[in-house]
Amino acid sequence: MPAVRSTAYLINPSSPNAEVYAEAAMEAARAQGIAVHVLKVSTEQEIDSAFATLVKLGAGGLIVPNEPFIDSQRNRIVALAAQYEIPAIYGTRDYVVAGGSLSYVASIPDSYRQAGIYVGRILKGEKPAELPVMQPTRFELVINLKTSKALGLNVPQTLLAIADEVIE
């Protein structure tokens, strides 16, 4: 969506990482010349209000992070995104299976594999404080083609070709 100049980002203000994630999203968006409107949600009513607000702000997209309260509202969020015709990127593939447009997230199985490597190293006697920080090395892109078409999005063939999963 190269024409989008403004997007919204949902956060649960009671989540301990909310501000860090929101700041990282804003920094990444600024680098691309995109404005990010952070919308705080911690109740069902605030989710409904957030969608009305993002439309008033003219946001061309929505970023939905992986967060327990937000994840518990997955079906509501996906339904509201469809109702307001807002393309969204989600923090887990479960949203895409539920009808969301797409997700791009670190591979959970790969993250577990990395955690297992750490556990093995610790069990062999290495000190946890001396182990290097490991970052995700594998990411998964899941696209819901039916939803994307309903939103009027033209998903390039090159993107479909590199997707880990395409839901039709």
C-alpha positions as CSV (number, residue, x, y, z in Angstrom):
1,M,0.0,0.0,0.0
2,P,2.5,2.6,-1.1
3,A,0.0,5.5,-1.1
4,V,-0.7,5.2,2.6
5,R,0.6,8.2,4.6
6,S,-1.2,7.6,7.9
7,T,-1.9,4.4,9.9
8,A,-3.1,3.5,13.4
9,Y,-1.5,1.3,16.0
10,L,-3.5,-0.3,18.8
11,I,-2.0,-0.7,22.2
12,N,-3.2,-1.8,25.5
13,P,-1.9,0.8,27.9
14,S,-1.7,-1.7,30.8
15,S,0.7,-4.0,28.8
16,P,4.2,-3.6,30.1
17,N,5.7,-3.3,26.6
18,A,3.1,-1.1,25.1
19,E,5.0,2.1,25.0
20,V,8.2,0.5,23.8
21,Y,6.4,-1.2,20.9
22,A,4.4,1.9,20.0
23,E,7.6,4.0,19.9
24,A,9.3,1.4,17.7
25,A,6.4,1.4,15.3
26,M,6.4,5.2,15.2
27,E,10.1,5.3,14.5
28,A,9.8,2.7,11.7
29,A,6.9,4.6,10.2
30,R,8.6,7.9,10.4
31,A,11.5,6.5,8.4
32,Q,9.0,5.7,5.6
33,G,7.2,9.1,5.9
34,I,4.1,7.6,7.4
35,A,2.3,9.1,10.4
36,V,1.2,6.7,13.2
37,H,-1.7,7.4,15.5
38,V,-1.5,5.4,18.7
39,L,-4.9,4.3,19.9
40,K,-5.2,2.9,23.4
41,V,-7.6,0.1,24.0
42,S,-8.3,-1.8,27.2
43,T,-12.0,-2.4,26.9
44,E,-14.5,-3.5,24.2
45,Q,-15.9,0.0,24.1
46,E,-12.4,1.5,23.6
47,I,-11.9,-0.9,20.6
48,D,-15.2,0.3,19.1
49,S,-14.1,3.9,19.7
50,A,-10.7,3.3,18.3
51,F,-12.1,2.2,14.9
52,A,-14.3,5.3,14.7
53,T,-11.3,7.4,15.6
54,L,-9.0,5.9,13.0
55,V,-11.6,6.5,10.3
56,K,-11.9,10.2,11.4
57,L,-8.1,10.5,11.4
58,G,-8.0,9.2,7.8
59,A,-5.7,6.2,8.7
60,G,-5.2,4.0,5.7
61,G,-4.2,1.0,7.7
62,L,-4.0,-0.5,11.1
63,I,-1.3,-2.3,13.0
64,V,-2.5,-4.9,15.6
65,P,0.2,-6.2,17.9
66,N,0.3,-9.6,19.6
67,E,-0.9,-8.7,23.2
68,P,-3.2,-10.8,25.5
69,F,-6.2,-8.4,25.8
70,I,-6.1,-7.4,22.2
71,D,-5.7,-11.1,21.2
72,S,-8.8,-11.9,23.3
73,Q,-10.7,-9.5,21.1
74,R,-9.5,-11.0,17.8
75,N,-12.9,-11.7,16.3
76,R,-14.2,-8.2,17.2
77,I,-11.2,-6.5,15.8
78,V,-11.3,-8.5,12.5
79,A,-15.0,-7.8,12.2
80,L,-14.5,-4.0,12.8
81,A,-11.6,-3.9,10.3
82,A,-13.9,-5.5,7.7
83,Q,-16.9,-3.2,8.6
84,Y,-14.7,-0.1,8.3
85,E,-12.8,-1.5,5.3
86,I,-9.4,-1.0,7.0
87,P,-6.5,-3.1,5.9
88,A,-4.6,-4.3,8.9
89,I,-1.4,-6.2,9.7
90,Y,-1.7,-8.5,12.7
91,G,0.8,-9.9,15.2
92,T,-0.4,-13.6,14.8
93,R,-1.6,-15.7,11.9
94,D,-4.8,-16.5,14.0
95,Y,-6.2,-13.1,12.9
96,V,-5.7,-13.9,9.3
97,V,-7.4,-17.3,9.7
98,A,-10.3,-15.4,11.3
99,G,-10.6,-13.1,8.3
100,G,-7.9,-10.5,8.8
101,S,-5.8,-9.3,5.8
102,L,-2.3,-10.3,6.7
103,S,0.3,-11.1,9.4
104,Y,4.0,-10.9,9.5
105,V,5.6,-12.2,12.6
106,A,8.5,-14.1,14.0
107,S,8.1,-17.8,13.6
108,I,6.9,-19.3,16.9
109,P,8.3,-22.8,16.2
110,D,11.7,-21.2,15.3
111,S,11.6,-19.1,18.5
112,Y,10.9,-22.3,20.5
113,R,13.9,-24.0,18.8
114,Q,16.1,-21.1,19.7
115,A,14.9,-21.3,23.3
116,G,15.7,-25.0,23.3
117,I,19.2,-24.2,22.2
118,Y,19.6,-21.8,25.1
119,V,18.3,-24.4,27.6
120,G,20.7,-27.0,26.2
121,R,23.6,-24.6,26.6
122,I,22.6,-23.8,30.2
123,L,22.2,-27.4,31.0
124,K,25.7,-28.1,29.7
125,G,27.0,-25.5,32.2
126,E,27.1,-22.2,30.3
127,K,26.1,-19.1,32.4
128,P,22.9,-17.5,31.2
129,A,24.4,-14.0,31.7
130,E,27.2,-14.8,29.3
131,L,24.9,-16.1,26.5
132,P,24.4,-13.7,23.5
133,V,21.0,-12.2,22.9
134,M,19.3,-14.2,20.1
135,Q,16.9,-12.4,17.8
136,P,14.3,-14.1,15.6
137,T,15.8,-15.4,12.4
138,R,12.7,-16.6,10.6
139,F,9.5,-14.7,10.0
140,E,6.2,-15.9,8.6
141,L,4.0,-13.9,6.2
142,V,0.4,-15.0,6.0
143,I,-2.0,-13.4,3.5
144,N,-5.8,-13.7,3.4
145,L,-6.4,-13.2,-0.3
146,K,-10.1,-13.2,0.0
147,T,-10.1,-10.4,2.6
148,S,-7.5,-8.4,0.6
149,K,-9.6,-8.6,-2.5
150,A,-12.7,-7.5,-0.5
151,L,-10.7,-4.5,0.7
152,G,-9.8,-3.6,-2.9
153,L,-6.1,-4.4,-2.3
154,N,-4.1,-5.7,-5.2
155,V,-1.6,-8.1,-3.7
156,P,1.4,-8.3,-6.0
157,Q,2.4,-11.7,-7.3
158,T,5.9,-11.2,-5.9
159,L,4.4,-10.9,-2.4
160,L,2.2,-13.9,-2.9
161,A,5.2,-15.9,-4.1
162,I,7.2,-15.3,-0.9
163,A,4.3,-15.7,1.5
164,D,4.5,-18.7,3.8
165,E,0.8,-19.2,3.5
166,V,-2.0,-17.7,1.3
167,I,-5.6,-18.2,2.5
168,E,-8.0,-18.1,-0.4
